[in-house]
Each structure stands twice: as C-alpha cells, then as structure tokens.
Amino acid sequence: MKDIGLIHAIAWSFQKTTGTDFDELFSEAVQAYMTAKQTYEPGKVKFSTWFYHCAQQRLTSIDNKVRKESALRLTPENIENIPYQSCDELQRWSFLEELHQLGHDAKTVCKLVFNSPREYLELMPKMARGKIYRKLRRKGWAWKRIWDAIREVKEFANQ
C-alpha cells in the first residue's frame, strides 16, 4: 500500500485527540482506505483529500460509538448503584483530597462537568472544551483564565 503513511498519520491523529486504541483506529483507517479506493472519482478531488474525508467520517463514527457505549456503562443514574466495596476507600479519599487542592477556577470547570456529565462526556474532548469555553465566556471569564483552569484540570486528570 503506497499510502500507508497517510493511513498511519490519520489513525495517529485520532488516537492523540480521542484516546481510542491506536490499533483499532488503524484497522478502521485501512478499511476506510479500501472504501475510498472503491468510491474515488478522479478529476473531482485529489485522492488523499477524498481518503481523508472518508477516514475522518469512519473514525468519528467509531469514536462516537465507543463513547456512547462507555457513557452507558457509567451514568449519573447508575453511579449511586455502584457498591462501595468495588472501589478502594483510600483511593476515593485520595481523589477527593486531590480535587480539593485544585484552584477555584479549576474546581468551577470540574463542577460544570460533574453537574451535567452527559452534556460533556458524550462529546469528543475538543468539542467538550469548546462548550466549556463558551459557557464560561458568557459568564464573563477571560480567555487566559479559562485556558489556565482547563490546563489545571487536564494536568490533574493526567496524573
């Protein structure tokens, strides 16, 4: 396959932005490549552009499906039904202590997400951040303040 680098780059970019398993994304990108080869019409657009749109559509639909399945596993309605024995008490307290160490603005961002998790967690990360940005801008927050708060939350989440 002469376009293996392009397939790899598209799968990699989706993996970096969504966190979905690279091998799964690469496999789906290869299938999108085969579909793009079959449906490509020369003269209308370059093949790489056509393939990119085909792959983006396929990988986005796969990522949305994975997100919906994971959102169904843990929803606000069923979170209360999780037995305490299923999670280590020390880890829970450690998480809460860490959360309380966040700055006021970062806590506000967390509160937005915790108060309506479906509104944000079913979206791709960039879309969720955009929604948070818009909501905080409407409240009069400056861009730098929003960036700093979200950066602090991201650093906390990546620990």
C-alpha positions as CSV (number, residue, x, y, z in Angstrom):
1,M,0.0,0.0,0.0
2,K,1.6,3.2,-1.1
3,D,-0.5,5.4,1.2
4,I,0.4,3.6,4.4
5,G,2.0,6.7,5.8
6,L,-1.2,8.7,5.3
7,I,-3.3,5.9,6.9
8,H,-0.9,5.9,9.9
9,A,-1.0,9.7,10.3
10,I,-4.8,9.8,10.3
11,A,-5.1,7.0,12.8
12,W,-2.4,8.6,15.0
13,S,-4.1,12.0,15.0
14,F,-7.4,10.4,16.0
15,Q,-5.6,8.4,18.7
16,K,-4.0,11.6,20.1
17,T,-7.2,13.6,20.2
18,T,-9.6,10.8,21.3
19,G,-7.5,8.4,23.3
20,T,-9.1,5.4,21.4
21,D,-6.8,2.4,20.9
22,F,-4.4,3.0,18.0
23,D,-4.6,-0.5,16.6
24,E,-8.4,-0.3,16.4
25,L,-8.2,3.1,14.7
26,F,-5.5,1.9,12.3
27,S,-7.6,-1.1,11.3
28,E,-10.6,1.2,10.7
29,A,-8.5,3.6,8.7
30,V,-7.3,0.8,6.5
31,Q,-11.0,-0.2,5.9
32,A,-11.8,3.4,5.1
33,Y,-8.8,3.5,2.7
34,M,-10.3,0.5,0.8
35,T,-13.7,2.1,0.7
36,A,-12.2,5.4,-0.5
37,K,-10.3,3.5,-3.3
38,Q,-13.6,1.9,-4.5
39,T,-15.6,5.2,-4.4
40,Y,-13.0,7.6,-5.6
41,E,-13.8,9.6,-8.7
42,P,-10.7,11.0,-10.4
43,G,-11.0,14.6,-11.6
44,K,-13.2,15.7,-8.8
45,V,-10.7,15.9,-6.0
46,K,-7.2,14.6,-5.1
47,F,-7.3,11.0,-3.7
48,S,-5.6,12.0,-0.4
49,T,-8.3,14.6,0.2
50,W,-11.1,12.1,-0.6
51,F,-9.5,9.4,1.6
52,Y,-9.0,11.9,4.5
53,H,-12.7,12.7,4.5
54,C,-13.7,9.0,4.2
55,A,-11.4,8.1,7.1
56,Q,-12.5,11.1,9.2
57,Q,-16.1,10.1,8.8
58,R,-15.5,6.4,9.6
59,L,-13.2,7.1,12.6
60,T,-15.5,9.7,14.0
61,S,-18.5,7.3,13.9
62,I,-16.4,4.6,15.6
63,D,-15.2,7.0,18.3
64,N,-18.8,8.2,18.9
65,K,-20.0,4.6,19.2
66,V,-17.2,3.8,21.7
67,R,-18.1,7.0,23.7
68,K,-21.8,6.2,23.8
69,E,-21.1,2.6,25.0
70,S,-18.8,3.9,27.7
71,A,-21.3,6.6,28.7
72,L,-24.0,3.9,29.1
73,R,-21.8,2.0,31.5
74,L,-21.4,4.8,34.0
75,T,-24.2,7.4,34.1
76,P,-25.3,9.7,36.8
77,E,-28.4,7.4,37.3
78,N,-26.4,4.3,37.9
79,I,-23.4,5.7,39.7
80,E,-25.2,5.5,43.0
81,N,-25.7,1.8,42.5
82,I,-22.0,1.0,42.4
83,P,-21.2,-0.8,45.7
84,Y,-18.6,0.8,47.9
85,Q,-16.7,-2.5,48.0
86,S,-16.0,-2.2,44.3
87,C,-13.7,0.8,44.8
88,D,-10.9,1.2,47.3
89,E,-11.8,3.6,50.1
90,L,-8.3,5.0,50.3
91,Q,-8.3,5.8,46.5
92,R,-11.6,7.5,46.8
93,W,-10.4,9.8,49.6
94,S,-7.2,10.4,47.9
95,F,-9.1,11.6,44.8
96,L,-11.3,13.9,46.8
97,E,-8.3,15.4,48.6
98,E,-6.6,16.0,45.3
99,L,-9.7,17.5,43.9
100,H,-9.9,19.9,46.8
101,Q,-6.3,21.0,46.1
102,L,-7.3,22.4,42.7
103,G,-7.7,26.2,42.3
104,H,-11.1,27.9,42.4
105,D,-11.3,28.2,38.7
106,A,-10.4,24.6,38.0
107,K,-13.0,23.5,40.6
108,T,-15.5,25.6,38.7
109,V,-14.7,23.7,35.5
110,C,-15.0,20.4,37.3
111,K,-18.3,21.4,38.8
112,L,-19.6,22.2,35.3
113,V,-18.8,18.7,34.2
114,F,-19.8,16.9,37.4
115,N,-23.2,18.7,37.4
116,S,-24.1,17.5,33.9
117,P,-21.7,14.8,32.8
118,R,-23.7,13.7,29.8
119,E,-23.6,17.2,28.4
120,Y,-19.8,17.0,28.2
121,L,-18.6,13.4,28.4
122,E,-20.5,12.2,25.4
123,L,-18.7,14.8,23.2
124,M,-15.2,14.5,21.8
125,P,-12.7,16.3,24.1
126,K,-12.2,19.3,21.8
127,M,-16.0,19.8,21.5
128,A,-16.4,19.5,25.3
129,R,-13.7,22.1,25.9
130,G,-15.4,24.3,23.3
131,K,-18.7,24.0,25.2
132,I,-17.0,24.8,28.5
133,Y,-15.2,27.8,26.9
134,R,-18.4,29.2,25.5
135,K,-20.3,28.8,28.8
136,L,-17.5,30.5,30.8
137,R,-17.1,33.3,28.3
138,R,-20.9,34.0,28.7
139,K,-20.2,34.3,32.4
140,G,-17.5,37.0,31.6
141,W,-14.4,34.9,32.1
142,A,-11.3,36.0,30.1
143,W,-9.7,33.5,27.6
144,K,-6.5,33.2,29.7
145,R,-8.5,32.4,32.8
146,I,-10.4,29.7,31.0
147,W,-7.2,28.2,29.4
148,D,-5.4,28.2,32.8
149,A,-8.4,26.5,34.6
150,I,-8.7,23.8,31.9
151,R,-5.0,23.3,31.8
152,E,-5.0,22.7,35.5
153,V,-7.9,20.2,35.2
154,K,-6.1,18.4,32.4
155,E,-2.9,18.1,34.4
156,F,-4.9,16.8,37.4
157,A,-6.6,14.2,35.2
158,N,-3.3,13.1,33.6
159,Q,-1.7,12.4,37.0
